[in-house]
Structures are given as structure tokens and as C-alpha cells.
Amino acid sequence: ARIGFATPELLWQVLTAKRWELLKVLCGAGPVSIREAARRVERDVKAVHGDVTALLGAGLLGRNADGRIEFPFDAVKVEFMLHAA
């Protein structure tokens, strides 16, 4: 699977430091509740819920049949080009 962003700025708007930390914790963890994800990153459930919503919208997280969230990929590769003006 490949997920693209129109600009690097949009990538960094979606993939903030806190969201990257959340993805790292969820990578390989299997399905978890948002409450469990918040516990693992030692953050407020409401804040993690907002981040999960953004990551679901970007396609970086998924939900399984019972509503738990999961990171559905084996790895993440971030790549972009910077061209001279």
C-alpha cells in the first residue's frame, strides 16, 4: 500500500511528533482500544482519540471488526523530493 501527500508540509501536518510516537507504539502491537493506546504513550485519552481520528482519515491506521484500532502495515517509509527552484 502507498499513501501520498500533496506536499511535505501536509505530511508533517498529519504526521506530527505525537502521532509518529503513537504509530511507533502501535506498530506490531495488533488491535488495541484507544484507551490502551493512550496508556502505552502515557497521554490523555481525548488527545489520543483526536490523533487516532486524524491517522484513520489519512489511512495510516485501521479499525478491526470489533472497533479496535490497529496499524495495518509492517513498516513505514517516508520519502519526498526537494527540487531546486
N, C-alpha and C positions, 0 to 999 in steps of 0.2 A: 504494500500500500504506500501511496505517496500523498503527502499533504503539502500544499503550496500556499504561499502568502504573496500578495502582490508586491510588497516592499519589505525590506528588512525592518523598517520602523513598525509595520503591522505585526511582524513576527514577534518583536520584543514587547509590543503592547499586549499581545495574547500570552506570550510565554515569559511572564515576569519571574523574578528570582524565587518568590514563594511558590509559584506554580511549578517551576522546574524542580524545586525541592519535593513537592508533592508527587510529581511524576517519578522521581528517583525512588521514593519510598514505595510507590505502587508497582514499580517495575518488578515483575516476577512474584508479586505478593498474592496473586489470584484475586477473586472478588472480595471486596470488603464494604462495609457500610461507611457512610460519610463520617459518622461519629468515630468509627475505628480509624479512619484515615486521619481525622483531626487529632486523635490521641497519638498516633505514630509521629506526626510532625509537631506535636506539642503546641497546637494552635486552637483558637476558638472555633467551634462547630459552624457557627454562622459565617465566619470568614472563609472557612474551607468550603462550605456549601457554595458560596459565590465563585470561588476558584474552580470548583468542580463543574459548575454550570458553564463557565467560560470554556473550559477544556472539553466538555461534552460538545459544545457548539462548534468548536474547532476540529472535532473529530479525533482528538488526542486521547480521550477516554471513552469508554462504552459502558452500557448497563447490561447486566445479565437478566435472565427471566424473573428473578426474584427482586430486582431493583438495585442490587449491589453494583458498585462501580468497579471497573477494572481497567487496567492498562492492557489493551489487546495486542501489543506489539512485543517483539523480542528485543528490539533496540530502537534507538533514535539517532538519526544522523541529521545534523543541521548544516545546511550548505547554502551559501549565497555568493554572488559575484559582485565585485566592486569594479566598475569600469571608469577609466579616466575620462574626464569631461571633454 
